[in-house]
Amino acid sequence: MPVTHHTINGYDIMWLFVMFDLPTNTATERKIAARFRKDLIHDGFGMLQYSIYIRHCASGESALVHVDRVRMMVPDEGLVSIVKITDKQFGDIINVIGKRAKPPPKKPLQLELF
């Protein structure tokens, strides 16, 4: 059986952005919001900004798995938006802090195998 090779390119690799606005008026709401953040981190997301978390996914299929996981984590109240972009689009992000431009975060060193 011949071996086939698939070349990974900037359009196959995906990034997930989870953006959320959760209520935090009561102690219970703050606890629920903190639990949601911890669940995102446990699933491999990292904080880009306080209510924006990102995750690198090796493929579109992997991204869909994590989208489903986030859907299961979403609290009963608040708004959660999930944006999926290609690695190529991610590379074009411009972050500006103060008046100096800053490049996007570096890609992870480890390749995901699932």
C-alpha positions as YAML, in Angstrom:
chain: A
units: angstrom
residues:
- id: 1
  name: MET
  ca: [0.00, 0.00, 0.00]
- id: 2
  name: PRO
  ca: [1.58, 3.31, -1.02]
- id: 3
  name: VAL
  ca: [2.27, 5.92, 1.63]
- id: 4
  name: THR
  ca: [0.58, 9.25, 1.03]
- id: 5
  name: HIS
  ca: [1.89, 12.47, 2.48]
- id: 6
  name: HIS
  ca: [-0.24, 15.43, 3.36]
- id: 7
  name: THR
  ca: [1.53, 18.76, 3.43]
- id: 8
  name: ILE
  ca: [0.34, 21.02, 6.23]
- id: 9
  name: ASN
  ca: [-0.09, 24.61, 5.19]
- id: 10
  name: GLY
  ca: [-1.35, 27.84, 6.67]
- id: 11
  name: TYR
  ca: [-4.88, 27.13, 5.48]
- id: 12
  name: ASP
  ca: [-5.18, 23.72, 7.21]
- id: 13
  name: ILE
  ca: [-4.04, 24.84, 10.66]
- id: 14
  name: MET
  ca: [-6.74, 26.64, 12.61]
- id: 15
  name: TRP
  ca: [-6.95, 29.02, 15.55]
- id: 16
  name: LEU
  ca: [-10.01, 29.28, 17.77]
- id: 17
  name: PHE
  ca: [-10.91, 32.52, 19.51]
- id: 18
  name: VAL
  ca: [-13.42, 32.28, 22.35]
- id: 19
  name: MET
  ca: [-14.76, 35.70, 23.33]
- id: 20
  name: PHE
  ca: [-17.19, 36.04, 26.16]
- id: 21
  name: ASP
  ca: [-19.15, 38.49, 28.25]
- id: 22
  name: LEU
  ca: [-20.43, 36.75, 31.35]
- id: 23
  name: PRO
  ca: [-22.32, 38.32, 34.24]
- id: 24
  name: THR
  ca: [-20.21, 38.94, 37.36]
- id: 25
  name: ASN
  ca: [-22.54, 40.93, 39.60]
- id: 26
  name: THR
  ca: [-22.91, 38.32, 42.34]
- id: 27
  name: ALA
  ca: [-20.48, 35.94, 44.00]
- id: 28
  name: THR
  ca: [-22.21, 33.02, 42.29]
- id: 29
  name: GLU
  ca: [-21.89, 34.66, 38.85]
- id: 30
  name: ARG
  ca: [-18.20, 35.38, 39.46]
- id: 31
  name: LYS
  ca: [-17.65, 31.75, 40.45]
- id: 32
  name: ILE
  ca: [-19.38, 30.53, 37.28]
- id: 33
  name: ALA
  ca: [-17.29, 32.91, 35.11]
- id: 34
  name: ALA
  ca: [-14.07, 31.77, 36.82]
- id: 35
  name: ARG
  ca: [-15.06, 28.12, 36.27]
- id: 36
  name: PHE
  ca: [-15.60, 28.82, 32.55]
- id: 37
  name: ARG
  ca: [-12.12, 30.39, 32.28]
- id: 38
  name: LYS
  ca: [-10.55, 27.43, 34.10]
- id: 39
  name: ASP
  ca: [-12.35, 24.99, 31.80]
- id: 40
  name: LEU
  ca: [-11.01, 26.84, 28.75]
- id: 41
  name: ILE
  ca: [-7.47, 26.68, 30.13]
- id: 42
  name: HIS
  ca: [-7.90, 22.97, 30.91]
- id: 43
  name: ASP
  ca: [-8.87, 22.44, 27.24]
- id: 44
  name: GLY
  ca: [-5.65, 24.10, 26.04]
- id: 45
  name: PHE
  ca: [-6.79, 27.68, 25.54]
- id: 46
  name: GLY
  ca: [-4.59, 30.58, 26.56]
- id: 47
  name: MET
  ca: [-5.64, 34.07, 27.52]
- id: 48
  name: LEU
  ca: [-5.08, 36.70, 24.83]
- id: 49
  name: GLN
  ca: [-7.09, 39.36, 26.68]
- id: 50
  name: TYR
  ca: [-9.21, 39.09, 29.81]
- id: 51
  name: SER
  ca: [-12.32, 37.79, 28.00]
- id: 52
  name: ILE
  ca: [-10.64, 36.44, 24.86]
- id: 53
  name: TYR
  ca: [-8.97, 33.04, 24.86]
- id: 54
  name: ILE
  ca: [-7.23, 31.38, 21.91]
- id: 55
  name: ARG
  ca: [-6.23, 27.84, 21.00]
- id: 56
  name: HIS
  ca: [-4.11, 26.41, 18.21]
- id: 57
  name: CYS
  ca: [-5.63, 23.44, 16.37]
- id: 58
  name: ALA
  ca: [-3.69, 21.30, 13.89]
- id: 59
  name: SER
  ca: [-6.70, 20.92, 11.57]
- id: 60
  name: GLY
  ca: [-10.26, 21.97, 10.96]
- id: 61
  name: GLU
  ca: [-11.44, 18.65, 12.39]
- id: 62
  name: SER
  ca: [-9.53, 19.27, 15.61]
- id: 63
  name: ALA
  ca: [-11.03, 22.77, 15.79]
- id: 64
  name: LEU
  ca: [-14.56, 21.33, 15.55]
- id: 65
  name: VAL
  ca: [-13.84, 18.99, 18.48]
- id: 66
  name: HIS
  ca: [-12.85, 21.97, 20.63]
- id: 67
  name: VAL
  ca: [-15.82, 24.04, 19.43]
- id: 68
  name: ASP
  ca: [-18.09, 21.24, 20.67]
- id: 69
  name: ARG
  ca: [-16.25, 21.17, 24.01]
- id: 70
  name: VAL
  ca: [-16.66, 24.93, 24.44]
- id: 71
  name: ARG
  ca: [-20.36, 24.64, 23.65]
- id: 72
  name: MET
  ca: [-20.69, 22.12, 26.49]
- id: 73
  name: MET
  ca: [-18.90, 24.52, 28.91]
- id: 74
  name: VAL
  ca: [-20.98, 27.62, 28.20]
- id: 75
  name: PRO
  ca: [-22.79, 28.91, 31.30]
- id: 76
  name: ASP
  ca: [-26.57, 29.44, 31.26]
- id: 77
  name: GLU
  ca: [-26.18, 33.25, 31.24]
- id: 78
  name: GLY
  ca: [-23.99, 35.55, 29.18]
- id: 79
  name: LEU
  ca: [-22.67, 35.66, 25.62]
- id: 80
  name: VAL
  ca: [-19.93, 33.41, 24.23]
- id: 81
  name: SER
  ca: [-18.70, 33.81, 20.64]
- id: 82
  name: ILE
  ca: [-16.35, 31.37, 18.90]
- id: 83
  name: VAL
  ca: [-14.34, 32.52, 15.89]
- id: 84
  name: LYS
  ca: [-12.33, 30.07, 13.76]
- id: 85
  name: ILE
  ca: [-9.52, 31.48, 11.58]
- id: 86
  name: THR
  ca: [-6.73, 29.94, 9.54]
- id: 87
  name: ASP
  ca: [-3.09, 30.10, 10.57]
- id: 88
  name: LYS
  ca: [-2.51, 32.36, 7.57]
- id: 89
  name: GLN
  ca: [-5.10, 34.85, 8.87]
- id: 90
  name: PHE
  ca: [-3.68, 34.57, 12.38]
- id: 91
  name: GLY
  ca: [-0.27, 35.57, 11.04]
- id: 92
  name: ASP
  ca: [-1.77, 38.83, 9.76]
- id: 93
  name: ILE
  ca: [-2.99, 39.98, 13.19]
- id: 94
  name: ILE
  ca: [-1.61, 43.32, 14.26]
- id: 95
  name: ASN
  ca: [-1.49, 43.93, 18.01]
- id: 96
  name: VAL
  ca: [-0.90, 47.50, 19.10]
- id: 97
  name: ILE
  ca: [0.13, 48.27, 22.66]
- id: 98
  name: GLY
  ca: [0.35, 51.96, 23.27]
- id: 99
  name: LYS
  ca: [1.95, 53.33, 20.15]
- id: 100
  name: ARG
  ca: [4.24, 50.40, 19.37]
- id: 101
  name: ALA
  ca: [3.07, 47.52, 17.15]
- id: 102
  name: LYS
  ca: [3.62, 44.04, 18.54]
- id: 103
  name: PRO
  ca: [3.66, 40.82, 16.46]
- id: 104
  name: PRO
  ca: [1.09, 38.08, 17.15]
- id: 105
  name: PRO
  ca: [1.98, 35.37, 19.70]
- id: 106
  name: LYS
  ca: [4.40, 32.73, 18.42]
- id: 107
  name: LYS
  ca: [3.07, 29.43, 17.16]
- id: 108
  name: PRO
  ca: [3.30, 26.50, 19.57]
- id: 109
  name: LEU
  ca: [6.40, 24.35, 19.23]
- id: 110
  name: GLN
  ca: [4.60, 21.04, 19.62]
- id: 111
  name: LEU
  ca: [2.53, 19.53, 16.82]
- id: 112
  name: GLU
  ca: [-0.80, 18.08, 17.92]
- id: 113
  name: LEU
  ca: [-1.34, 14.48, 16.85]
- id: 114
  name: PHE
  ca: [-5.06, 14.05, 17.50]
...
